[in-house]
Amino acid sequence: MDKQGNLYTFLYASVMVIVVAAILAFVSVSLDDVQKKNVEVAKKIDLLKSVGINSDAKTAEKLYDERIGNNTKVINMNGEEVEGEAFKIDLTKENRKPAEDRKYPLYICTLDNGDEKLIIPLRGVGLWGPIWGYISLNEDKETIFGATFDHKGETPGLGAEISQDFFEEEFKGKTIFDESGSFTSIKVVKGGLAAGNDHAVDAVTGGTITSNGVQDMLWNGLSGYKEYLKN
């Protein structure tokens, strides 16, 4: 009788494990689709924000289709167009490759007044984890029109301030090439807003490592586009 009882318990436990595992697998797959969709929408919100277009989860997709849509390119470090779908490129993976093997996505956004802005996505590392951002350029391909940054886990009140408007506003009007046409990127340093400095912004107070991370991200990310922008 005990053997039968133990067998029943074993069979019941096994069936329950299988059922629970099946349910969890189903939920995981279902949530995975939702999470991917949320990531795509968040990306579109950030792309639009870099050119001053405010959107949310309800309006981002429609505005993205209207303002950007298929007006994208994929280039290499020589400034040549290559095959690929800009929106699906994973910059984190691309950054692990040698620069000459990377694919660089580029977005072209048309504003209400007909002006076109180039949007360059960026990925980097802060103090505690990944940081990312989008820089938009005017039609001269060197003057920054707008910028937006975000992070996964920077310190609130310190490094996390890179996602605040006051920091992002500093980038407007800065240029990534000097008068001779040499690539400068944008430095993120204390006193970066000093008069006449067109290639630097103020670092975040108390967020030196995160600020350095943004500076490195800008240099490493924008470098891949410099040949395209110059030509």
C-alpha positions as CSV (number, residue, x, y, z in Angstrom):
1,M,0.0,0.0,0.0
2,D,2.9,2.3,0.8
3,K,4.5,1.6,-2.5
4,Q,1.3,2.5,-4.3
5,G,1.0,5.7,-2.3
6,N,4.6,6.6,-3.1
7,L,4.0,5.9,-6.8
8,Y,0.9,8.0,-6.8
9,T,2.7,10.9,-5.2
10,F,5.6,10.6,-7.6
11,L,3.3,10.5,-10.7
12,Y,1.3,13.4,-9.4
13,A,4.4,15.5,-8.7
14,S,5.8,14.7,-12.1
15,V,2.6,15.7,-13.9
16,M,2.4,18.9,-11.9
17,V,6.0,19.8,-12.8
18,I,5.3,19.2,-16.5
19,V,2.1,21.2,-16.4
20,V,3.7,24.1,-14.5
21,A,6.7,24.1,-16.8
22,A,4.4,24.2,-19.9
23,I,2.5,27.1,-18.4
24,L,5.6,29.0,-17.6
25,A,7.1,28.4,-21.0
26,F,3.8,29.7,-22.6
27,V,3.8,32.8,-20.4
28,S,7.5,33.4,-21.1
29,V,7.0,33.3,-24.9
30,S,3.9,35.5,-24.6
31,L,5.7,38.1,-22.4
32,D,8.8,37.9,-24.7
33,D,6.7,39.3,-27.6
34,V,5.3,42.0,-25.4
35,Q,8.7,43.0,-24.1
36,K,10.2,43.2,-27.6
37,K,7.3,45.4,-28.6
38,N,7.9,47.6,-25.6
39,V,11.6,47.9,-26.5
40,E,10.7,48.9,-30.1
41,V,8.3,51.5,-28.9
42,A,10.7,53.0,-26.4
43,K,13.3,53.2,-29.2
44,K,11.0,55.1,-31.4
45,I,10.1,57.5,-28.6
46,D,13.8,58.2,-28.1
47,L,14.5,58.6,-31.8
48,L,11.7,61.2,-32.1
49,K,12.7,62.9,-28.9
50,S,16.2,63.6,-30.3
51,V,14.5,65.9,-32.9
52,G,12.2,67.5,-30.4
53,I,9.1,65.4,-31.2
54,N,7.4,64.3,-28.0
55,S,5.5,61.0,-28.1
56,D,4.3,58.2,-25.9
57,A,3.4,54.6,-26.1
58,K,0.2,55.4,-27.9
59,T,1.5,57.9,-30.5
60,A,5.2,56.9,-31.1
61,E,4.6,54.3,-33.8
62,K,2.3,56.6,-35.9
63,L,4.7,59.6,-35.5
64,Y,7.7,57.4,-36.3
65,D,6.1,56.1,-39.5
66,E,5.1,59.7,-40.5
67,R,8.5,61.3,-39.8
68,I,11.0,58.5,-40.4
69,G,9.4,55.4,-41.7
70,N,11.7,53.7,-44.2
71,N,13.9,56.7,-44.6
72,T,16.9,55.0,-43.1
73,K,20.4,53.9,-44.2
74,V,23.0,51.4,-43.1
75,I,26.6,52.5,-43.7
76,N,30.1,51.3,-43.0
77,M,33.0,53.3,-41.5
78,N,34.1,54.3,-45.0
79,G,30.8,56.1,-45.5
80,E,29.5,53.6,-48.0
81,E,25.9,52.4,-47.9
82,V,25.6,48.6,-47.2
83,E,22.8,46.1,-46.9
84,G,20.8,45.9,-43.7
85,E,17.7,47.1,-41.8
86,A,18.7,50.1,-39.6
87,F,16.0,49.6,-37.0
88,K,17.0,46.0,-36.4
89,I,20.7,46.5,-35.9
90,D,21.9,45.8,-32.4
91,L,24.6,48.3,-31.6
92,T,25.7,46.5,-28.6
93,K,26.7,43.5,-30.8
94,E,28.1,45.7,-33.5
95,N,30.4,47.5,-31.0
96,R,32.0,44.1,-30.2
97,K,33.2,43.8,-33.8
98,P,36.3,45.5,-35.3
99,A,35.3,49.0,-36.5
100,E,35.8,48.1,-40.1
101,D,33.3,45.2,-39.8
102,R,30.5,47.2,-38.1
103,K,27.2,48.3,-39.6
104,Y,26.1,51.8,-38.6
105,P,22.4,52.6,-38.7
106,L,21.3,56.1,-39.7
107,Y,17.8,57.6,-39.6
108,I,16.5,60.6,-41.6
109,C,13.6,62.5,-39.9
110,T,11.5,65.0,-41.8
111,L,10.0,67.8,-39.6
112,D,6.8,69.7,-40.1
113,N,8.6,72.5,-41.9
114,G,10.2,70.1,-44.3
115,D,13.7,70.2,-42.8
116,E,15.5,66.9,-42.6
117,K,17.6,65.8,-39.6
118,L,20.0,62.9,-39.4
119,I,19.7,60.8,-36.3
120,I,22.7,58.8,-35.1
121,P,22.2,56.1,-32.3
122,L,24.8,55.6,-29.7
123,R,25.7,52.9,-27.1
124,G,28.2,53.0,-24.3
125,V,29.0,52.1,-20.7
126,G,28.5,54.2,-17.6
127,L,29.4,53.6,-14.0
128,W,27.0,50.8,-13.3
129,G,25.9,49.5,-16.7
130,P,24.8,50.4,-20.3
131,I,24.1,53.9,-21.4
132,W,22.7,55.0,-24.7
133,G,21.5,58.0,-26.7
134,Y,20.6,59.6,-30.0
135,I,22.2,62.6,-31.6
136,S,20.4,64.5,-34.3
137,L,22.3,66.7,-36.8
138,N,21.2,69.6,-39.0
139,E,21.5,69.4,-42.8
140,D,25.1,70.7,-42.6
141,K,25.9,67.2,-41.1
142,E,28.0,68.7,-38.2
143,T,25.8,70.9,-36.0
144,I,23.8,69.1,-33.3
145,F,20.1,69.8,-33.5
146,G,19.1,67.7,-30.5
147,A,20.1,64.9,-28.2
148,T,18.6,62.4,-25.8
149,F,20.4,60.0,-23.4
150,D,19.3,57.3,-21.0
151,H,20.8,54.6,-18.8
152,K,20.1,51.3,-17.1
153,G,21.3,51.9,-13.6
154,E,23.3,55.1,-13.0
155,T,23.2,56.7,-9.6
156,P,20.1,58.9,-9.0
157,G,21.0,62.5,-8.6
158,L,24.5,61.9,-10.0
159,G,25.2,59.9,-13.2
160,A,21.5,59.4,-13.8
161,E,21.2,63.1,-14.6
162,I,22.4,62.5,-18.2
163,S,18.7,61.7,-19.0
164,Q,17.6,65.1,-17.7
165,D,16.6,67.9,-20.1
166,F,19.2,70.4,-18.7
167,F,22.0,68.1,-19.7
168,E,20.6,67.2,-23.1
169,E,19.9,70.9,-23.9
170,E,23.6,71.6,-23.7
171,F,24.3,69.7,-26.9
172,K,22.1,71.9,-29.1
173,G,24.2,74.0,-31.5
174,K,27.5,72.2,-30.7
175,T,29.5,70.9,-33.7
176,I,31.4,67.7,-34.2
177,F,33.9,69.0,-36.7
178,D,36.3,72.0,-36.3
179,E,36.9,74.8,-38.8
180,S,39.5,72.7,-40.7
181,G,37.0,69.8,-41.1
182,S,38.7,67.6,-38.5
183,F,36.4,65.4,-36.4
184,T,36.2,66.6,-32.8
185,S,33.2,64.8,-31.4
186,I,31.9,66.5,-28.2
187,K,33.8,66.5,-24.9
188,V,31.9,66.2,-21.6
189,V,34.0,68.1,-19.1
190,K,33.8,70.5,-16.2
191,G,33.5,74.0,-17.7
192,G,32.5,72.6,-21.1
193,L,30.0,75.4,-21.6
194,A,32.7,78.1,-21.5
195,A,32.2,80.8,-24.1
196,G,33.4,80.0,-27.5
197,N,33.7,76.2,-26.9
198,D,31.6,74.7,-29.7
199,H,32.8,71.1,-29.1
200,A,32.1,70.5,-25.3
201,V,29.4,70.5,-22.7
202,D,29.5,70.6,-18.9
203,A,29.9,67.2,-17.2
204,V,27.3,66.1,-14.7
205,T,28.2,67.2,-11.2
206,G,29.2,64.3,-9.1
207,G,28.9,61.9,-12.1
208,T,32.5,62.0,-13.4
209,I,32.6,58.3,-14.5
210,T,29.2,58.5,-16.2
211,S,30.2,61.7,-17.9
212,N,33.3,60.1,-19.2
213,G,31.2,57.2,-20.4
214,V,29.0,59.6,-22.4
215,Q,32.1,61.3,-23.8
216,D,33.6,57.9,-24.9
217,M,30.3,56.9,-26.3
218,L,30.1,60.0,-28.4
219,W,33.6,59.6,-29.7
220,N,33.3,55.9,-30.4
221,G,29.8,56.1,-31.9
222,L,30.2,59.3,-34.0
223,S,33.6,58.2,-35.3
224,G,31.9,55.5,-37.4
225,Y,29.9,58.1,-39.3
226,K,32.5,60.8,-39.9
227,E,33.4,59.7,-43.4
228,Y,29.8,59.7,-44.4
229,L,29.2,63.1,-42.8
230,K,32.2,64.7,-44.4
231,N,31.4,63.4,-47.8
